[in-house]
Each structure stands twice: as C-alpha cells, then as structure tokens.
Amino acid sequence: MIALYHIAKSRAKISGLPADLPNPGACAVAAVQCEKLPVRQSWTKEDGTVIRTLWGEMFHQLGGAAGFVHVADEDANLTTPGGETTLSFCVSSSSLRSSCWTKS
C-alpha cells in the first residue's frame, strides 16, 4: 500500500516502474494511521465534521466535509458503506473521477 501511495503521489520521480503499469494521472489519495484513531470515540476535524469510523476519515480526507456527507449515515451508525455509496462519491467528485472505477 505504501508503494501505491508513492506511485500515485510521485510517479514522475520514480525510476524503473514497469512500462505496462497503468497511469491513472492525477488522483486523490487518503492515508490513515489507524493506530492514531481513537477507539470507540469520535474525533472532530478542523472544519467541525465529527468522524466516528475509518470510512468517515477516508471520505473526509478525499473530499472534505462534502466527501464525508456521502458516508455520514454509515459513519453515524458505525457501519461500512456499500459499493454504490463509494461509486456515487467517486462519480460526484471531479478530482476523484480519474482515480475511481466505473460501473460496467
């Protein structure tokens, strides 16, 4: 996962990548240090968004408060968002479209 992060964020600076490795172009990346997240407690982001889950943290990192809205119900209920929720988030965010999958 760390290698994928560096490829996504600094691809041009990395030599020796396989020629057939797809290049998604500019893409959003979320990085979460799970050991730094409180267990069974919420935390508040600088914009006032209250986060309760790993999924809430990732969506907030990728799209700010507007991104978090996509998983607010799941976050409040401590559940995992489904694929449709994730896809909706990716499609709605122009900065994420290139880094998310499309429905076939």
Contact map, one row per residue, 1 for C-alpha under 8 A:
11111000000000000000000000000000000000000000000000000000000000000000000000000000000000000000000000000000
11111100000000000000000000000000000000000000000000000000000000000000000000000000000000000000000000000000
11111110000000000000000000000000000000000000000000000000000000000000000000000000000000000000000000000000
11111111000000000000000000000000000000000000000000000000000000000000000000000000000000000000000000000000
11111111100000000000000000001000000000000000000000000000000000000000000000000000000000000000000000000000
01111111111000000000000000000000000000000000000000000000000000000000000000000000000000000000000000000000
00111111111001000000000000000000000000000000000000000000000000000000000000000000000000000000000000000000
00011111111000000000000011101000000000000000000000000000000000000000000000000000000000000000000000000000
00001111111000000000000001101000000000000000000000000000000000000000000000000000000000000000000000000000
00000111111111000000000000000000000000000000000000000000000000000000000000000000000000000000000000000000
00000111111111000000000000000000000000000000000000000000000000000000000000000000000000000000000000000000
00000000011111100000000000000000000000000000000000000000000000000000000000000000000000000000000000000000
00000000011111100000000000000000000000000000000000000000000000000000000000000000000000000000000000000000
00000010011111111000000000000000000000000000000000000000000000000000000000000000000000000000000000000000
00000000000111111000000000000000000000000000000000000000000000000000000000000000000000000000000000000000
00000000000001111100000000000000000000000000000000000000000000000000000000000000000000000000000000000000
00000000000001111110100000000000000000000000000000000000000000000000000000000000000000000000000000000000
00000000000000011111100000000000000000000000000000000000000000000000000000000000000000000000000000000000
00000000000000001111100000000000000000000000000000000000000000000000000000000000000000000000000000000000
00000000000000000111110000000000000000000000000000000000000000000000000000000000000000000000000000000000
00000000000000001111111000000000000000000000000000000000000000000000000000000000000000000000000000000000
00000000000000000001111100000000000000000000000000000000000000000000000000000000000000000000000000000000
00000000000000000000111110000000000000000000000000000000000000000000000000000000000000000000000000000000
00000000000000000000011111100000000000000000000000000000000000000000000000000000000000000000000001100000
00000001000000000000001111100000000000000000000000000000000000000000000000000000000000000000000001100000
00000001100000000000000111110000000000000000000000000000000000000000000000000000000000000000000001100000
00000001100000000000000111111000000000000000000000000000000000000000000000000000000000000000001101100000
00000000000000000000000001111100000000000000000000000000000001000000000000000000000000000000001100100000
00001001100000000000000000111110000000000000000000000000000011000000000000000000000000000000000000000000
00000000000000000000000000011111000000000000000000000000010011000000000000000000000000000000000000000000
00000000000000000000000000001111100000000000000000000000010010000000000000000000000000000000000000000000
00000000000000000000000000000111110000000000000000000100110000000000000000000000000000000000000000000000
00000000000000000000000000000011111110000000000000000000000000000000000000000000000000000000000000000000
00000000000000000000000000000001111110000000000000000100000000000000000000000000000000000000000000000000
00000000000000000000000000000000111111000000000000000000000000000000000000000000000000000000000000000000
00000000000000000000000000000000111111000000000000000000000000000000000000000000000000000000000000000000
00000000000000000000000000000000111111100000000000000000000000000000000000000000000000000000000000000000
00000000000000000000000000000000001111111110000000000000000000000000000000000000000000000000000000000000
00000000000000000000000000000000000011111000000000000000000000000000000000000000000000000000000000000000
00000000000000000000000000000000000001111100000000010000000000000000000000000000000000000000000000000000
00000000000000000000000000000000000001111110000000010000000000000000000000000000000000000000000000000000
00000000000000000000000000000000000001011111000001111000000000000000000000000000000000000000000000000000
00000000000000000000000000000000000001001111100001110000000000000000000000000000000000000000000000000000
00000000000000000000000000000000000000000111111111100000000000000000000000000000000000000000000000000000
00000000000000000000000000000000000000000011111111100000000000000000000000000000000000000000000000000000
00000000000000000000000000000000000000000001111110000000000000000000000000000000000000000000000000000000
00000000000000000000000000000000000000000001111110000000000000001000000000000000000000000000000000000000
00000000000000000000000000000000000000000001111111000000000000000000000000000000000000000000000000000000
00000000000000000000000000000000000000000001111111100000000000001000000000000000000000000000000000000000
00000000000000000000000000000000000000000111100111110000000000000000000000000000000000000000000000000000
00000000000000000000000000000000000000000111100011111001100000000000000000100000000000000000000000000000
00000000000000000000000000000000000000011110000001111101100000000000000000110100000000000000000000000000
00000000000000000000000000000000000000000100000000111111100000000000000000100100000000000000000000000000
00000000000000000000000000000001010000000000000000011111110000000000000000000000000000000000000000000000
00000000000000000000000000000000000000000000000000001111111000000000001000100001100000000000000000000000
00000000000000000000000000000000000000000000000000111111111100000001001100100000000000000000000000000000
00000000000000000000000000000001000000000000000000111111111110000001000000000000000000000000000000000000
00000000000000000000000000000111000000000000000000000111111111000000000000000000000000000000000000000000
00000000000000000000000000000000000000000000000000000011111111110011011000000000000000000000000000000000
00000000000000000000000000000000000000000000000000000001111111111111000000000000000000000000000000000000
00000000000000000000000000001110000000000000000000000000111111110010000000000000000000000000000000000000
00000000000000000000000000011100000000000000000000000000011111110010000000000000000000000000000000000000
00000000000000000000000000000000000000000000000000000000001111111111000000000000000000000000100000000000
00000000000000000000000000000000000000000000000000000000001111111111000000000000000000000000000000000000
00000000000000000000000000000000000000000000001010000000000100111111100000000000000000000000000000000000
00000000000000000000000000000000000000000000000000000000000100111111110000000000000000000000000000000000
00000000000000000000000000000000000000000000000000000000001111111111111000000000000000001000000000000000
00000000000000000000000000000000000000000000000000000001101100111111111100000000000000000000000000000000
00000000000000000000000000000000000000000000000000000000000000001111111100000000000000000000000000000000
00000000000000000000000000000000000000000000000000000000001000000111111110000000000011011000000000000000
00000000000000000000000000000000000000000000000000000011001000000011111111100000100010000000000000000000
00000000000000000000000000000000000000000000000000000001000000000001111111110000000000000000000000000000
00000000000000000000000000000000000000000000000000000000000000000000011111111000000000000000000000000000
00000000000000000000000000000000000000000000000000000000000000000000001111111111100000000000000000000000
00000000000000000000000000000000000000000000000000111011000000000000001111111111000000000000000000000000
00000000000000000000000000000000000000000000000000010000000000000000000111111110000000000000000000000000
00000000000000000000000000000000000000000000000000000000000000000000000011111110000000000000000000000000
00000000000000000000000000000000000000000000000000011000000000000000000001111111000000000000000000000000
00000000000000000000000000000000000000000000000000000000000000000000000001111111100000000000000000000000
00000000000000000000000000000000000000000000000000000010000000000000000001100111110000000000000000000000
00000000000000000000000000000000000000000000000000000010000000000000001001000011111011000000000000000000
00000000000000000000000000000000000000000000000000000000000000000000000000000001111111000000000000000000
00000000000000000000000000000000000000000000000000000000000000000000000000000000111111100000000000000000
00000000000000000000000000000000000000000000000000000000000000000000000000000000011111110000000000000000
00000000000000000000000000000000000000000000000000000000000000000000011000000000111111111000000000000000
00000000000000000000000000000000000000000000000000000000000000000000010000000000111111111100000000000000
00000000000000000000000000000000000000000000000000000000000000000000000000000000001111111110000000011110
00000000000000000000000000000000000000000000000000000000000000000000010000000000000111111111000000000000
00000000000000000000000000000000000000000000000000000000000000000010010000000000000011111111100000000000
00000000000000000000000000000000000000000000000000000000000000000000000000000000000001111111110110111000
00000000000000000000000000000000000000000000000000000000000000000000000000000000000000111111110110010000
00000000000000000000000000000000000000000000000000000000000000000000000000000000000000011111110010000000
00000000000000000000000000000000000000000000000000000000000000100000000000000000000000001111111110000000
00000000000000000000000000000000000000000000000000000000000000000000000000000000000000000111111111000000
00000000000000000000000000110000000000000000000000000000000000000000000000000000000000000000111111000000
00000000000000000000000000110000000000000000000000000000000000000000000000000000000000000110111111110000
00000000000000000000000000000000000000000000000000000000000000000000000000000000000000000111111111111000
00000000000000000000000111100000000000000000000000000000000000000000000000000000000000000000011111111000
00000000000000000000000111110000000000000000000000000000000000000000000000000000000000000100000111111000
00000000000000000000000000000000000000000000000000000000000000000000000000000000000000100110000111111100
00000000000000000000000000000000000000000000000000000000000000000000000000000000000000100100000011111110
00000000000000000000000000000000000000000000000000000000000000000000000000000000000000100000000000011111
00000000000000000000000000000000000000000000000000000000000000000000000000000000000000100000000000001111
00000000000000000000000000000000000000000000000000000000000000000000000000000000000000000000000000000111
